[in-house]
Structures are given as C-alpha cells and as structure tokens.
C-alpha cells in the first residue's frame, strides 16, 4: 500500500505523465498496476487499519478507484480471485469500464486450481499462483499443484505467472516453470513456509536486505517481473521507494501498488507520476 505523499514530492501537473505499457505474454498492460489488498482489508499494518480499509472501500468506492485508475492511464488491476472482486469488476465492466484483471489465487477459498477456475470464469486475462502458497509449497517440496495450476491457466488461454516473497521461491520457479511473468515481493513480512495464508496480527518484519536480495534476483529472471510490496505496506517514503524500483526495473517489468484513497483522493495519479518520473530520470 502506498504511503502518504508530501506535496513537495508530487510532480507538478505539467510534469505528470501516464504510465507506459509493457507486454505480459500476449496481454499488454500499463507498467503501473493497481493493487487490490486495500479493497479486502489487507493493510499489513494492524487490525484498526484493516478495518478502516474495509469500511472505506464500499463497492461504489472500489468502482470509483477503478475509474480513477483508468483516467490516470492505468489499464490493469491485480485482484484476488474471490467472489467479492469478481462482483466489483463485473459491475465496473458492465458500467463501461475496461480495466484488465490480473487474478491472484486465494488459499483460504480452496486449492490453487479452484482459484484459477474462478479467474477464468470471472473474466481475468492473466492469473498467478499466490505468493504465500508458492513459499509454502517450495519449502515443503509439494509443488505438483503449482504445475497443475500453471497448466490450467495456460490451457485456458490466460497469461500465467507465480508470486513469491522469498528469493528461493522465485529462483525455484525460474528453474522449474514456464511462466509469462513473476510476481516478486520486495519483502518477506511473515514466514509462509508452514502455511500459505496471511494471519492478521502476526508479527511482520520488513528487512531492507530482503529488498536488496529480490532486486538482485530480478535482474536474472527469464520473464518480466511485477515488483510488489515496494512500499513495505506504507512504511517506506514513496519517493525513495520508487527510486529503488527504478534502479531495479528492467524494460518490460511492471510495478504493482495498492492505494488507500481515504488518505489521499489523488493517490493513484500522484503515485503514477512519481514512478514515471523516477523511471524517466534513469532513461527507462
């Protein structure tokens, strides 16, 4: 989730630009992707913040956020493959919206295959296996469901990916899977090797060395990376965070950022501008 942005950091209107696009498999998306954790109350901060997000993000406000993203040139949303997000997206599409859904499987609703089927039936264009499940399965050596899920995604004609919070998870995926993209978390806030699901109120750690290790690994990946958790769930200064992203960014990569528009109604536009300016300064 994005942290608040100071007025001094936000580029002036004449400096602002819309995000460029990149190719994920056969689907072209904006390189700034709207994250979905705040819509479902996953703040990675505390219970009060979780509840604040749930209270704020009514269906109408989620759809308003989709519209604001599209107006800022953001063409893709990364959201959970559950009934709530399917409903939000279908209402938005039925009202004329066009945002592309990159679906994430959800361990708490069932198997990865179940999440993939939800994505297919719900109208996703891309789908990936949840990072917590990937961390757990790679650590435990129970990876057969991952191969099954990736095959289901590809057989349905969707763009296939996997996520991970650990570098060894992503390295395993690069060595063993044929995927179109990798979801690469800058941080490993909680140990998922024993269980895939996020546990609210569990102690989380946000170590800078995890970020540096993942940024180094990204340079070696054979397919585009979607950089995520780049703000350490609101703990990092936005300007510094986007500058680090820009240093690690390769042509063809994308960046996923969740927003809490209660904090700043213009957060999407501001974040897009900060990212695009940081990349432009590095010639990317």
N, C-alpha and C positions, 0 to 999 in steps of 0.2 A: 504494500500500500504506500502511496506517495505521502511524504511528509508535507507539512505546510511550506509554502514557498514565499519568501520575503519579496516585497515589491522591488527591492534593489536587484534581485536576481532575475526577474522576469524580463525578457527582451521586449523592447518597445514594439508597438503594433507594426511599424514598417519593417522590423527585423524578423517578425514571425513568419513561419512558412509551414505548409502542410507536409506531413511525412511522405517520404518517398516509398516506393513499393519494392517488394522482393518476391522471389518465387519459392514456394514450398511445394515440392512435387509439381503437380500440374495446376496448382492454385496460386494466384497472385494476390498478395495481401500487403497492407501498409506495414512498414517496418516498426511502427509503434502499434502495439496490440493492446486493447483494453482488457485488463484482468478482471476476474469475477469474484475473488474471495470476499470483498466487502459486501456484495449482494447477499451472500449466505452467512454473514456474520463471523467470518474467519479473520479476525484482526491480527492474530499472533501478538497481541499485547496483553489484554486481560479481559475478564468477563464483562466488565462495565463497557468496554469499548466494543466487544462483540454485540452486546445488547443495543448499544447506540446505533451500530450499523444496521442491525435487523429492524429497529424501529424506524430508522430514516428511509431505508430502501423498500418503500412500498412498490407495488407493481408499476404504478404511474411514474415514480421517480426512476426506477430502473429503465423504463422505456425513454424517459427524458434524457437519461445518461447515454443511452444508445444514440439518440438523435443528436446530442451534443458531440459525441464522438464522430459521427458521420460528418457533421458540419466542420469539424476540425481536420477532416481528411482521413480519419481512422476507419479502415474498412473491415477490421476483424475483431472479434471478441473471443477470448478464451474463457469458457464457462463449463461448469460441471454437467455431466450427462445425467441429470436428475429431472424429475417432473417439473420442479419449480422453474428451472432455467429454460426447459423446453417450452413451458407456457409463456414465459416472458418473451422469448424470441419469436414464438409464433404470433403473439399479439402484435409485436413490433413489425414483423414482416407483413401481417395482414393489414396493418395501417400504413403500408408503403415503405417500410424500412428495408435496407438491403445488407446490413452488416453480416459478414461471414462468420459462421460458428466454427471455432476450433474446440472440439469437445474433449473433456478430461474424464476418464473413467473414475468411479467413486467406490472405494472399497466397502463403505458402510451400506451400500444398497445391493451388494452382491459381487459376483465374480467380475473380472475384467471383461470377459466375453459379454456379460449382461450389460455392462456399461457401453461397450461397443455397439450392441444392438440398439440401445437407447439412442445413441448418437446417430446411427444410420436412420432409424425410424423418425427421429426428430428433425432431420434436415441438415446435419453437420456436413461440412466439406472436408474437414480434417479431424483426426482423432488420435489421442495418445494415451498410453498407459500411465496411470497416476504415479507420481514420484515416490510416495510412501510405499506403495505396493512394489515398485521396482527395487527400492532399497531393501525391503524385506526379502523378496524372492532371490535376489542376487546373493545376499548374505547367507540365506538358508539353503541355497542350491536347488530351489523349487521353481525353476524358470519355465517349465513346459507351458503354463497358462499364458506366459508372455508371448511365446511363439504363436500360440493359438490366437491370441488377441490381435497380434500384428497381421496374421494371415486373414482374419475376418475383416479387418479394416481394408486391407488391400483388395480382397476379393469383392468387396462392395464398391470399389472404385474411389474410396476416400484416400486422402493423403495420410500416411502413417508415421507416428512418432512415439517416443518414450521420454519419460521425465526421470530426474534423479536429483537428490540433494547431496549425494556423495560422489566424489570423483571415481571411486572404484565401480560404482553403479554405471556411470556413463561410459567408463572405459570398457566394461563388460559388454554393454550394448553396442559400442562401436566395433568391438571384436567379433560379435556373435549374431548381430541382427542386420537386416537390410531395411533400414528405415529412411524416411524422407527428411526427418528433422529430429533434433534432440532438444528437449527442454532442460536447460542447465541452470540449476539453482545456485546463486552466489553463496548461499549459506546452508548449513545443515542444523536447523534450530533444535531439532529433537531427534533422538535415536529411533529410527523406524525398523531396525533390523529384527526386532521381536514382534512387531505389529505394525500394520500399514496405516492405520487411521491416526489422524491428529487428535490428541487428547487435550481438551481445554483445561487450563490451569496447570498443565505440566510445565516443568521448568524448561525454558528455552535458552539456548546460547547462540550468540551471533559473533563468531570469531573472524577477525579480518584475514587470518591465514587461510580460512576456508574459501573466502572470496578469491584470494590470490591463486590458490591451487586450481579452482574451477576456471578462472580466466586463462590460466596457462594451458589447461587441457583443451579448452575451446579451440585454441589455435591448431590443434591436431585432428579435429573431428572431420569425418569424411562427408558430412552433410551440414546444412545450415543449423545453427543453434538459435533457439529463442532464449535470451537471457532473462531470468526472472528472479524474484526476491532481491532485486538490485537495491532497494531502499532499506533492506533489513526491517521490513514492516514498519516503516515510518521513523526508524532510528537514525538513518543517515541523512545528512544535508543533501537536498536534491541536486544542487549544483555539483557538489563533489561526486555524488553517485553517478550522475550522467557523464561526468568527465571520465570516471573509471570505466564506465560502459563503453564510451567512445574509444578509449585506449584498447580495450579487448575486442571490440567489434570488428568482424570481418565482412567484406562485401557479401551480401546475401543473407546475413543474420537478421534477426528481429529482436525486439525488446518488449516484454510484457509488464505492464504496470497497472495495478488496481488503484482506484481513486475513491475518496470519501467526499462527495460533493457538498456535504453539510459543512465541512471545514472551509471549502473554497469553491464556489459555484463555477469558477473558470479553471479548475484544476486540470482538466484534460488539455485544454488549449495551452495552458502555461507549461505543462509537462512536455507536450509535443514540441513546443518552441525551444525549451531547454535542451531536449535531446537532439533535435535537428541542428541547433547551433553548435553544440559540442561536437557532433559528427562533422559538420561543415568545417569547423576550425582545424580538423585533422584531415581534411580532404576526403572524407568518406561519404 
